[in-house]
Amino acid sequence: MNLKCIQKILVLHLMLSLFSLSAEAAVKIQQWQTTSGAEVYFVENHDLPIVDLSVNFAAGSVHDTVEKSGLAGITRYMMSLGAAGMTDEQIANNMADIGAILGGDFDGDRAAFKLRTLSSAREQKQALDVFVKILQKPDFPEAVLTREKARIISGLQESATQPESISSKAFMSALYGTHPYSLEESGEVDSVAKIKRQDLQDFYTRYYSAKGAVIAMMGDLTREQANAIAENISSGMPKATAVVAIPPVTYPTQAIEKRIVHPASQSHILLGYPGIKRGDPDLFPLYVGNYILGGGGFVSRLTEEVREKRGLVYSVYSYFMPMADLGPFQIGLQTKKDQAEDALKLVRETLSKFLKDGVTEPELKAAKANIIGGFPMRIDSNSKILDYLALIGFYKLPLSYLDDYNKKVASVTTAQIKDAFNRRIKPENFVTVIVGDPSAP
């Protein structure tokens, strides 16, 4: 990379570091649909000469199969490693030449591509030309696929020895059973080995259509410029007619416990239950309540009871992960093997007391103050707002989501928290996974 390229990238990062947005400032979201059927979410902001862009598709690992799990993730990754005759090196050099940054995200629901570029004409045009080719004309080069499959398989073999990976995989498998949320996002060694170039091409054609795509833009553009970019992106994508539906998640009807032998000196323990969908009316009572239970770090009950008072764990936490269907509610802890049973028992007792008695007014007041006080950090850059635009668009959340966030948090009551947790969380049917089984020799 030459000096000129380095200077451009440094200038871009410097400008980003100087930008902040007040928590009280309204985020004015403009929304429309392209002629090809893609949804567009746009926030115009001329404070910096920068454009942030993401395109999100309903092409996550939930659309994998057992036989070829990992296909969705490999397809998304391979799209940026060769397009319209450009090699991965040429793509990288073209972006570096103008200080542009190409990125993306992938999870159970979504596959996303991101671009950050200067808004000046030359830089923006070159960055968008490459970006559009990646989305519209991926080559899936055979040699690159062979190379990447070998790298992925090596990573999977390594992760199969790590207690964190083993526990996460076993937990999702037990929690979701035959539902595709149970599938490992990276796939399995055997399934990845079976994936062919044609599989990637077929997956791309089926799931990377304009209809159902969500284009999010933030930055130094007018509405007319944003619309022209969105039309250019969506016009050349596959013409699939509908988003493929996700099968519904079912709740466990009885408790499931898995104990897995591992030579590590610590036990890694996960327990939980299907939680909530994006847009669920119980989201804010559960979110605020979980901050008190185990999501607030050292101010949470689980940390106070299990770590600080008894010293039984190295770490303990809980969280909800809302998804298109019921994402997991999960409690996790790490402890010495000889303390595992005591720690697990205390976690269950703490949760039981939380469900029975609810939260106190002082706890609720402190949690609200921390959450609301931390909100400015959630929207203090273009890229963070972009992520929210994509979230709002993909999950069809209200355009007022960001403006209403603190109001929703502030309106939560102790009664709402107790009611929501007792309706949604059933400890008697929890899935529990213990890697580093303390009962094993």
Helices and strands as residue ranges (DSSP letters): H 3-18, E 30-33, E 39-44, E 50-57, G 61-63, H 71-79, E 82-83, E 86-87, H 88-97, E 101-106, E 111-118, H 121-136, H 142-159, H 163-176, G 180-182, H 189-194, H 197-207, E 214-219, H 223-235, E 256-260, E 266-274, H 283-290, I 291-295, G 297-299, H 301-302, I 303-309, E 315-320, E 328-336, G 337-339, H 340-357, H 361-374, G 375-378, H 382-394, H 401-411, H 414-424, G 427-429, E 431-435
